[in-house]
Amino acid sequence: MPTRPSKALETFPNPHPGRAYEIDITCPEFTSVCPITGQPDFATIRITYVPGPRCIELKSLKLYFWAYRDEGVFYENVTNLILDDLVAACDPVRMTVVGDFNVRGGIKTVVTARYQRSGE
C-alpha cells in the first residue's frame, strides 16, 4: 500500500530578506473530494506572497497538495486551510491563496483568502 503524501511544508531562508518582492505559484492540478458526495473536485490553486524570513520549498508544496487528493473538504475550507498552513510555515509579509474550482453541477466557484501581517 502506498504511503500518503506528507502535509509537512518545508521552507528555506529568503535569499533577499531586505527586498519586498512577490512570488507567484500556480498548481493547475489540485484535487480533493466533496465531503458530502465523495465526487472528485478539481481546481487551480494560485498563491501570491511577499516572503518574510522564509520561502516555500516547491517539492514539499507539491506533496502537501497531493495529500488532499482523497480528503473530503469543502472549497471554502480547503482554500483557508492552505493559507493558514502556508502562513504558519513561512511567516510572509502578505499572502493570497485563490482556489479556482472547476465547474461542477453547472456552478463555478472561486474562493480567495488573504493574509496581511499586522503592522505592515
C-alpha angles and dihedrals in degrees: 000000000000118000119246116254115258124256089208110122117210124204139186132210115281104254091210107034093160094060128074102223130156129237121201120196125182126192107187094179105058114147136183134147134254108257091218105042102020088230116146119258122206127198147160110237115204121192123189120178146159103223124233119193095327140040127212116258107228102216091055088047090054091051090045090055092047090056088070094058095098098027122110107226137146119243093244093050098046093049091052093043090054091050093048093048094047093047090050091049101048109014096224125195088234136347139185124195119192121193105198102188124198120248113277124176089358093300126114118202130191119182121193122192122183137195128192121183111239114262095016 
